[in-house]
C-alpha cells in the first residue's frame, strides 16, 4: 500500500534542494569558457586554434574542459 508523507511548508524543501557544491576552480565547458573570456563561442574556438588560448585541461567524454584559473592566468585576468 502507498504511504503518504507529510508535505513540508513551501520554501522549506525547495531551499534544501538548491544547495549545490561550487568548486573554487571549476572545469568550464567551451561555452562557459567563451563567456568567461568575453568571446563568442566561434571566436573562442578561432582563438584556441590560433594558439591565443590554452588547450583544454581535460576531456569529459568528448567535451573539452578548461580550468577557470588557467584561462584567467593565460589572459592576465584577475
Rosetta blueprint (number, residue, H / E / L):
1 X L
2 X L
3 X L
4 X L
5 X L
6 X L
7 X L
8 X L
9 X L
10 X L
11 X L
12 X H
13 X H
14 X H
15 X H
16 X H
17 X H
18 X L
19 X L
20 X L
21 X L
22 X L
23 X L
24 X L
25 X L
26 X L
27 X E
28 X E
29 X L
30 X H
31 X H
32 X H
33 X H
34 X H
35 X H
36 X H
37 X L
38 X L
39 X L
40 X L
41 X H
42 X H
43 X H
44 X H
45 X H
46 X H
47 X H
48 X H
49 X H
50 X L
51 X L
52 X L
53 X L
54 X L
55 X L
56 X L
57 X L
58 X E
59 X E
60 X E
61 X L
62 X L
63 X E
64 X E
65 X E
66 X E
67 X E
68 X H
69 X H
70 X H
71 X H
72 X H
73 X H
74 X H
75 X H
76 X L
77 X L
78 X L
